[in-house]
Amino acid sequence: MKRREFLQATGLGIAASAVAAPAVAQSMPEMKWRLAASWPKSLDTLWGGCEHFCKRVAEITDNRFQIQPFAAGELVPGLQVLDAVQNGTVEMGNTAMYYYWGKDPAMTFGTALPFGLNSRQMYAWLHHAGGNELLNEVLKNFNCFGTAAGNTGAQMGGWFRKEINTTEDLRGLKFRVGGFAGTILARLGAVPQQLAGGDIYPALEKGTIDAAEWVGPYDDEKLGFYKIAKNYYYPGWWEGCGQSHNIVNLAKWNELPKVYQSVVLTASHETWGWVLGKYDAGNPAALRRLIANGTQFRPFPQEVLVDCYKAAGDVYADLSQTNPLFKKLLDSVLPFRSETSLWMQIAELSYDGFIIRMRARS
């Protein structure tokens, strides 16, 4: 006789149910949270990831734990999400940690270190080389706990009104660029501007900025940058991958039942891949449409990339002398990048290169 049938036959099933129901209710109470995002609703990738995450949390908990997402500007401006979570205005947010590098340069490691990791390397570093623990060491100083919840893959270098032929062409250029990369570009004479996604188009249109980067073809097409600036440069060396984070108020996180903490981590993990997959699926067709609309795709000259790489190294060396936490993360990321790049050179690069050559022949 099966266990359930045995319990029912003996009448013990009633007693078992009576014990189980309160236990479930106790571990899975009804809760409602709010999530403030840094993204406008027009972006069905990053904002769509927030919606996907909240939906999965509700589904996994049979709607007992509900999180309502709010787009940039609905509760707080896009670049103030960390502050809202830190002070408890909202329980959690979805944002890019490097937006807050001015509070601590170590924040940049949560999104993308210029000339740092690609998406595969980032995932490996987070989950198998101590990355998550190091990033939460940073976030703890801001009363937050975080977990990665989205990735763009390697990004484009942005939209420029004029061509970039030499490093000197960066001098005086008012360039909207996310996070920490502006510090590096400033060493080469550029004038970095940090603007939330929804504020970039009007600034470019009015001439307040000369150039702007966001993510890649799928998102950039939606934001309409090709209507103003036709020169579209690559690669976005400051973001070999662009990662978003779910950040939670630390007190709220510690109060959360363990089962709900697991749900948040699981749904965030799933959303990380959901966002990356959506970009990879949408970018090729968007790229073709941009070309049809007159976009000029241009690689950054090798001179420019090399000069930026050297400037980045100088910035890292300076910060490592004054910021122990930045140095701690740098000492973790750079050796990991070197070691994993060796493997990717042998396997991934050779395979991808062959497929690309065959595509050109077909």
Summary of the structure (lengths in Angstrom):
residues: 362
radius of gyration: 22.9
end to end distance: 63.7
largest distance: 85.6
contacts: 1245
relative contact order: 0.15
helix: 58%
strand: 14%
